[in-house]
Amino acid sequence: MTGNTNMVRPGSVAPLKNVASCLALVDALIHRPPHLPNIGVFSGFSGYGKTMAAQYCWNRTGALFIEVFDFWTRKKFCQAILAELGVARPRGTIGDMMDEIIARLGDDPARPLIIDEADKLVDKGMIELVRDLNKAAQVPVLLVGEEKLPQKLEAHERVHNRVLEWVLAQPCDLDDARALTAFLYPRLVISDALLDHICAETRGRARRIATSLNAAAAFAANAGLAELDVSNYSGRIFTGEAPKRHSRRVA
């Protein structure tokens, strides 16, 4: 047992169910019949691994990928897409930049546009820009966002009507936890009972499971254990609960 059990290769992704679901959605958007819409929505709670899944699709399909930030304006949104399209210094009005984006997207209409944190576009009243790009360039668009993204889109009927498929990211189960362990710490042996317990305590959040596995690997290395199970593991499990200070009674 060594302290450095992390053998992850740069750019690689664990084969979780949400990764497969997201890739299947992107494939459906790319190959949909011409008379059908080609916007997809991949949504779910924070920590379910949506961004990781979207980035895997980005690498697999050669898609364009942008992540929306809270401080973005319409201009910044356009500049980010143009930067992904190879325009080093995007300039002009928003209308000028939208025209250039549409022209460049139209050069390869099968190349998907993946937008992470897309619910922020809805919150900021910018989601119609996505509809305009999709309608004019006919490119597949994947909107990735939090659990309430589908409900938020209901208020924007013209976008809502262009959605081909809605896919909800799911919490990790035992199979996913096994896959994460094998991917992140292939030399670490953890019993199914302990993995099941970790899944339950983390509520299936892939990010929390990965953090808990890191703690388990450190615990095993420090304790000199080759295998971990519920009987010998007393390390941390990251539940997401904030730490609480316990008051001490002074004698």
Secondary structure, DSSP 8 states (H G I E B T S, - for coil): --S------TT-----HHHHHHHHHHHHHHTS-TTS--EEEEE--TTSSHHHHHHHHHHHHT-EEEE--TT--HHHHHHHHHHHTT-SS--S-HHHHHHHHHHHHHTSTTS-EEEETTHHHHHTT-HHHHHHHHHHH---EEEEE-TTHHHHHTT-HHHHTTEEEEEE-----HHHHHHHHHHH-TT-EE-HHHHHHHHHHHTT-HHHHHHHHHHHHHHHHHHT-SEE-TTT--S----S-----------
